Amino acid sequence: MSLKYSDHTQLKKLGYLQNDPRGYKFRIIVQDLTSILLRAVKMRSWFPSISIVYPFASKEPKEPEMVPVSVNWFPNRRCNYECSFCFHTSKNEFILPMEQAKHGLRLLTNAGMKKLNISGGEPFLNPRFIGEIFRFCKQELHLEGTSVVCNGSKVTEKWMEEFGQYLDVMAISCDTFETETNEKHGRGDKKGRNGHISNVADVVDMCKKYNIKVKINSVITIYNWQEDMNDHIANLDPFRWKVFQVLLLDGENTGSSTNSIRDARHLTITKEQFQAFLDRHKDQKCLVPEDNDAMRDSYLNLDEQMRFLNCTNGGKIAGRSLLEVGVEEALKDSGFDSKAFYERGGVYDWKGEKPAQSVEDIDW
């Protein structure tokens, strides 16, 4: 047995090697310890109830810390549409001051955030706010991915000219290509106007002009599950087409009995109906389906006060704000299921390549 210099130094401090240049005392100590351990092992075979505790044994490995790789932030709940199935409704008009918002995003980045998605409400009712946020995310935080979910009605050429360079993906909500179905869903502005389908096409063209990837988000309900959207999706040519089974959340879209602004209970469909829609569109390579089980706990949803929203019990329960308790503590309130996140393809090349299986699979 050989000792490093540091070992000699430590043993001298303990008095084991004083006036003992050949280390006899140390060898005796080691021999005694070895003898004791051998006897203990022998006794263990005689008395099975005896347990041996090794003082230098390593501790049990800790559970891996939750990393907020991709965060879905709702900075403001206001919306100019009245979609009947909406599950993040206009309950208030609060929006954080810019500096507080930036501080929270920096905390998230320090904790491991790689991608930020902004949703709503309708984010483009606050166009300069979200534009400056995206600029900050790219220029100062150096995030790998930025995206926004919008209804397309408020996107302008002027915004794209100034802020488009800081946006990687624009997701546009489009559930149907039939005007009558849009009206049934309530997807139109509060004045009853409905030019939604043409708005979607215009925004897609703008995105292509400014080299922004296009994603289409479609909610499938009792009114559109039998629709054939193949030709329209092929013409829009999104890099991802997210298809959601309409989701009910208490306090948002389950009627007045749960203090909800919306009531989408009449819009629900069965898993079989949802699967029928998917089968009809199975040749669309960009199709990414999400049923209720995949959606409910697989997103890190952050509300307007930067509180993670826990949906595990069928509603949306806001936790503590990360601005007050930090990211690690705030994540404990989220109810986030990281396994479900990866299984639904939540981590992918933010520029539009195939889904990855875990964070480690991505060359950041």
C-alpha positions as CSV (number, residue, x, y, z in Angstrom):
1,M,0.0,0.0,0.0
2,S,1.5,3.4,-1.0
3,L,0.6,6.8,0.3
4,K,0.3,10.1,-1.5
5,Y,2.1,13.2,-0.2
6,S,-1.2,14.6,1.0
7,D,-1.9,11.4,2.9
8,H,1.5,11.6,4.7
9,T,0.8,15.2,5.6
10,Q,-2.6,14.4,7.1
11,L,-1.3,11.4,9.1
12,K,1.5,13.5,10.5
13,K,-1.1,16.0,11.8
14,L,-2.9,13.1,13.5
15,G,0.4,11.9,15.1
16,Y,0.6,8.6,13.3
17,L,3.9,9.2,11.5
18,Q,5.8,11.2,14.1
19,N,9.3,9.8,14.6
20,D,8.2,6.9,12.4
21,P,9.8,7.4,9.0
22,R,9.1,3.8,7.8
23,G,5.4,4.0,8.7
24,Y,5.4,1.0,11.0
25,K,2.7,2.5,13.2
26,F,0.5,3.2,10.1
27,R,0.9,-0.3,8.8
28,I,-0.1,-1.7,12.3
29,I,-3.2,0.5,12.3
30,V,-4.2,-0.7,8.8
31,Q,-3.6,-4.3,9.8
32,D,-5.7,-3.9,12.9
33,L,-8.6,-2.3,10.9
34,T,-8.4,-5.1,8.3
35,S,-8.5,-7.7,11.1
36,I,-11.5,-6.1,12.7
37,L,-13.4,-6.0,9.3
38,L,-12.6,-9.6,8.6
39,R,-13.9,-10.7,12.0
40,A,-17.0,-8.6,11.4
41,V,-17.7,-10.3,8.1
42,K,-17.2,-13.7,9.7
43,M,-19.6,-12.8,12.5
44,R,-22.1,-11.6,9.9
45,S,-22.2,-15.1,8.5
46,W,-23.0,-16.5,12.0
47,F,-25.5,-13.8,12.9
48,P,-27.5,-12.7,9.8
49,S,-29.3,-10.0,11.8
50,I,-26.0,-8.1,12.3
51,S,-25.5,-5.3,9.8
52,I,-22.1,-3.8,9.0
53,V,-21.9,0.0,8.4
54,Y,-18.8,1.2,6.6
55,P,-18.0,4.7,7.7
56,F,-16.6,5.8,4.4
57,A,-19.3,4.4,2.2
58,S,-20.7,6.9,-0.3
59,K,-24.1,8.4,0.3
60,E,-27.1,7.4,-1.8
61,P,-27.2,9.3,-5.0
62,K,-29.6,12.3,-5.0
63,E,-32.6,12.5,-7.3
64,P,-31.6,14.5,-10.4
65,E,-32.7,18.2,-10.1
66,M,-35.6,19.2,-12.4
67,V,-34.3,21.3,-15.2
68,P,-36.6,23.8,-16.9
69,V,-35.3,23.1,-20.4
70,S,-38.4,24.5,-22.2
71,V,-40.7,26.9,-20.6
72,N,-44.2,28.0,-21.8
73,W,-44.8,31.5,-20.5
74,F,-48.1,33.3,-20.5
75,P,-47.1,37.0,-19.8
76,N,-50.6,38.3,-20.2
77,R,-54.1,36.8,-20.4
78,R,-55.8,39.4,-22.7
79,C,-57.1,38.1,-26.0
80,N,-59.1,39.6,-28.9
81,Y,-60.7,36.2,-29.7
82,E,-63.4,34.2,-27.8
83,C,-62.5,30.6,-28.5
84,S,-65.0,28.4,-26.6
85,F,-62.4,25.7,-25.8
86,C,-59.7,28.1,-24.5
87,F,-58.0,26.8,-21.3
88,H,-56.0,30.0,-20.4
89,T,-58.7,32.7,-20.4
90,S,-58.8,36.5,-19.8
91,K,-59.1,36.5,-16.1
92,N,-57.0,39.7,-15.6
93,E,-54.9,42.1,-17.6
94,F,-51.7,42.0,-15.4
95,I,-48.3,42.1,-17.0
96,L,-45.0,42.2,-15.3
97,P,-42.8,45.3,-15.6
98,M,-40.1,44.7,-18.2
99,E,-37.1,44.6,-15.8
100,Q,-38.8,42.1,-13.5
101,A,-39.7,39.9,-16.5
102,K,-36.1,39.9,-17.6
103,H,-34.8,39.1,-14.2
104,G,-37.1,36.1,-14.0
105,L,-36.0,34.9,-17.4
106,R,-32.3,35.2,-16.4
107,L,-33.0,33.1,-13.3
108,L,-34.6,30.4,-15.6
109,T,-31.7,30.5,-18.0
110,N,-29.2,30.1,-15.1
111,A,-31.3,27.0,-14.0
112,G,-31.0,25.4,-17.5
113,M,-33.7,26.9,-19.7
114,K,-32.8,26.5,-23.4
115,K,-36.1,27.5,-25.1
116,L,-38.8,30.0,-24.3
117,N,-42.3,29.9,-25.7
118,I,-44.6,32.9,-25.2
119,S,-48.3,32.2,-25.4
120,G,-51.4,33.9,-24.1
121,G,-54.0,35.3,-24.3
122,E,-52.9,36.8,-27.6
123,P,-49.2,37.8,-27.2
124,F,-49.4,40.3,-30.1
125,L,-51.7,42.6,-28.1
126,N,-48.4,43.5,-26.4
127,P,-46.2,43.6,-29.5
128,R,-43.3,45.7,-28.2
129,F,-43.2,43.9,-24.9
130,I,-42.8,40.4,-26.5
131,G,-40.4,41.8,-29.1
132,E,-38.1,43.2,-26.5
133,I,-38.3,40.0,-24.6
134,F,-37.2,38.0,-27.6
135,R,-34.4,40.4,-28.3
136,F,-33.2,40.0,-24.7
137,C,-33.5,36.2,-25.0
138,K,-31.3,36.1,-28.0
139,Q,-28.8,38.9,-27.5
140,E,-28.2,38.6,-23.7
141,L,-29.4,35.2,-22.6
142,H,-28.3,33.5,-25.8
143,L,-31.2,31.0,-25.7
144,E,-31.2,28.2,-28.3
145,G,-34.8,28.6,-29.2
146,T,-37.6,31.3,-29.0
147,S,-41.2,30.8,-30.2
148,V,-44.6,32.4,-29.9
149,V,-48.1,31.0,-30.1
150,C,-50.6,33.5,-31.7
151,N,-53.9,33.6,-33.5
152,G,-52.3,35.5,-36.4
153,S,-54.7,38.5,-36.3
154,K,-52.2,41.1,-34.9
155,V,-49.0,40.1,-36.5
156,T,-47.6,43.0,-38.6
157,E,-44.9,43.5,-41.2
158,K,-43.5,46.3,-39.0
159,W,-43.1,43.9,-36.1
160,M,-41.5,41.3,-38.3
161,E,-39.0,43.8,-39.6
162,E,-37.9,44.9,-36.2
163,F,-38.1,41.7,-34.1
164,G,-38.4,38.8,-36.5
165,Q,-34.6,38.2,-36.4
166,Y,-35.0,37.2,-32.7
167,L,-37.8,34.7,-33.2
168,D,-37.1,31.1,-34.3
169,V,-40.6,29.6,-34.5
170,M,-44.1,31.1,-34.9
171,A,-47.0,28.8,-34.0
172,I,-50.3,29.9,-35.4
173,S,-53.6,28.6,-34.0
174,C,-55.7,27.1,-36.8
175,D,-58.3,24.4,-36.0
176,T,-60.2,24.3,-39.2
177,F,-60.3,25.5,-42.8
178,E,-64.1,25.9,-42.8
179,T,-65.5,29.3,-41.8
180,E,-68.7,27.8,-40.3
181,T,-66.6,25.6,-38.0
182,N,-64.6,28.6,-36.9
183,E,-67.8,30.4,-36.0
184,K,-69.0,27.4,-33.9
185,H,-65.7,27.4,-32.1
186,G,-65.9,31.1,-31.5
187,R,-62.5,31.7,-33.2
188,G,-63.0,35.2,-34.3
189,D,-62.7,38.7,-32.8
190,K,-65.1,40.1,-30.3
191,K,-66.9,42.1,-33.0
192,G,-68.0,38.9,-34.7
193,R,-65.6,39.3,-37.7
194,N,-64.0,36.1,-38.9
195,G,-61.2,36.4,-41.4
196,H,-59.1,33.9,-39.5
197,I,-58.3,31.5,-42.3
198,S,-56.9,34.2,-44.6
199,N,-55.0,35.7,-41.6
200,V,-53.2,32.4,-41.1
201,A,-52.1,32.3,-44.8
202,D,-50.8,35.8,-44.6
203,V,-48.8,35.2,-41.5
204,V,-47.3,32.0,-42.9
205,D,-46.1,34.0,-46.0
206,M,-44.5,36.7,-43.7
207,C,-42.7,34.0,-41.7
208,K,-41.3,32.5,-44.8
209,K,-40.1,35.9,-45.9
210,Y,-38.3,36.5,-42.6
211,N,-37.0,33.0,-42.3
212,I,-39.1,32.0,-39.3
213,K,-40.2,28.4,-38.9
214,V,-43.9,27.9,-39.0
215,K,-45.8,25.7,-36.7
216,I,-49.6,25.1,-36.9
217,N,-51.5,24.3,-33.7
218,S,-54.9,22.7,-34.1
219,V,-57.5,21.8,-31.4
220,I,-59.7,18.9,-32.4
221,T,-63.3,19.0,-31.1
222,I,-66.7,17.5,-31.9
223,Y,-67.0,20.0,-34.8
224,N,-63.8,19.3,-36.7
225,W,-62.7,15.7,-35.9
226,Q,-64.2,14.5,-39.2
227,E,-62.6,17.2,-41.3
228,D,-59.9,16.4,-43.9
229,M,-57.2,19.1,-43.6
230,N,-54.5,17.3,-45.7
231,D,-54.5,19.7,-48.7
232,H,-54.5,22.8,-46.6
233,I,-51.7,21.6,-44.3
234,A,-49.6,20.6,-47.3
235,N,-50.0,24.1,-48.8
236,L,-49.0,25.8,-45.6
237,D,-46.1,23.4,-45.2
238,P,-45.4,23.9,-41.5
239,F,-42.3,22.2,-40.0
240,R,-44.5,21.0,-37.1
241,W,-48.3,20.5,-36.9
242,K,-49.3,20.1,-33.3
243,V,-52.7,18.4,-33.1
244,F,-54.4,18.6,-29.6
245,Q,-57.4,16.8,-28.3
246,V,-59.6,19.5,-26.7
247,L,-58.7,19.6,-23.0
248,L,-60.9,20.5,-20.1
249,L,-59.5,22.3,-17.1
250,D,-61.5,23.4,-14.1
251,G,-61.5,27.1,-13.5
252,E,-60.9,27.8,-17.2
253,N,-63.3,26.1,-19.5
254,T,-65.7,23.8,-17.6
255,G,-68.6,26.3,-16.9
256,S,-69.8,28.5,-14.2
257,S,-69.8,25.8,-11.5
258,T,-66.0,25.9,-11.5
259,N,-65.8,29.7,-12.0
260,S,-64.7,29.2,-15.6
261,I,-65.2,31.9,-18.2
262,R,-65.6,29.3,-21.0
263,D,-67.5,26.1,-21.2
264,A,-66.1,23.5,-23.6
265,R,-67.8,20.4,-22.2
266,H,-69.9,20.1,-25.3
267,L,-66.8,20.1,-27.5
268,T,-65.1,17.0,-26.1
269,I,-64.3,14.0,-28.2
270,T,-63.4,10.4,-27.4
271,K,-59.9,8.9,-27.9
272,E,-61.3,6.9,-30.8
273,Q,-62.6,10.0,-32.5
274,F,-59.2,11.7,-32.0
275,Q,-57.4,8.7,-33.3
276,A,-59.7,8.7,-36.4
277,F,-58.5,12.3,-37.1
278,L,-54.9,11.3,-36.7
279,D,-55.3,8.3,-39.0
280,R,-56.8,10.5,-41.7
281,H,-53.7,12.7,-41.6
282,K,-51.1,10.0,-40.9
283,D,-49.2,10.9,-44.1
284,Q,-48.4,14.4,-42.9
285,K,-44.8,14.1,-41.8
286,C,-45.0,17.2,-39.7
287,L,-47.9,15.8,-37.5
288,V,-47.2,15.8,-33.8
289,P,-50.3,14.5,-31.9
290,E,-51.1,15.2,-28.2
291,D,-54.1,13.7,-26.5
292,N,-55.3,14.8,-23.0
293,D,-52.9,12.4,-21.2
294,A,-49.9,13.7,-23.1
295,M,-50.8,17.4,-22.6
296,R,-51.8,17.6,-19.0
297,D,-48.5,17.4,-17.1
298,S,-45.9,17.6,-19.8
299,Y,-45.6,21.4,-20.0
300,L,-43.8,23.8,-17.7
301,N,-46.5,26.5,-17.8
302,L,-45.6,29.8,-16.2
303,D,-48.3,32.4,-15.6
304,E,-48.2,36.2,-15.7
305,Q,-46.7,36.4,-12.2
306,M,-44.1,33.8,-13.0
307,R,-45.7,31.0,-11.0
308,F,-45.7,27.5,-12.4
309,L,-49.2,26.1,-13.0
310,N,-49.9,22.7,-11.7
311,C,-52.6,20.8,-13.7
312,T,-52.3,17.4,-12.1
313,N,-55.7,17.5,-10.5
314,G,-57.7,18.7,-13.5
315,G,-57.4,22.4,-12.9
316,K,-54.6,25.1,-12.9
317,I,-53.1,25.7,-9.5
318,A,-50.6,28.5,-9.3
319,G,-47.6,27.8,-7.2
320,R,-45.1,30.3,-5.6
321,S,-43.5,32.9,-7.9
322,L,-39.9,32.1,-8.9
323,L,-39.3,35.9,-8.5
324,E,-39.9,35.3,-4.7
325,V,-38.5,31.8,-4.0
326,G,-36.2,31.1,-6.9
327,V,-36.5,28.6,-9.7
328,E,-35.6,25.4,-7.8
329,E,-38.3,26.0,-5.1
330,A,-40.9,27.2,-7.7
331,L,-40.4,24.0,-9.8
332,K,-41.6,21.9,-6.8
333,D,-45.1,23.4,-7.3
334,S,-45.3,22.7,-11.0
335,G,-46.5,19.1,-11.1
336,F,-44.3,18.7,-14.2
337,D,-43.8,15.2,-15.6
338,S,-40.4,15.2,-17.3
339,K,-40.9,11.7,-18.7
340,A,-44.1,12.8,-20.4
341,F,-42.4,15.9,-21.7
342,Y,-39.7,13.8,-23.5
343,E,-42.2,11.2,-24.7
344,R,-44.3,13.8,-26.5
345,G,-41.2,15.1,-28.3
346,G,-40.9,18.2,-26.1
347,V,-37.2,18.4,-26.7
348,Y,-36.3,18.8,-30.4
349,D,-34.0,20.8,-32.6
350,W,-35.6,24.2,-32.2
351,K,-34.7,24.9,-35.8
352,G,-37.0,22.2,-37.0
353,E,-35.3,18.9,-37.2
354,K,-36.5,15.5,-35.8
355,P,-37.4,15.2,-32.1
356,A,-34.7,14.1,-29.6
357,Q,-35.2,11.6,-26.9
358,S,-33.5,13.6,-24.1
359,V,-31.5,16.7,-23.5
360,E,-28.3,14.7,-24.0
361,D,-29.3,13.9,-27.6
362,I,-29.1,17.5,-28.7
363,D,-25.9,19.2,-29.8
364,W,-26.8,22.6,-28.2
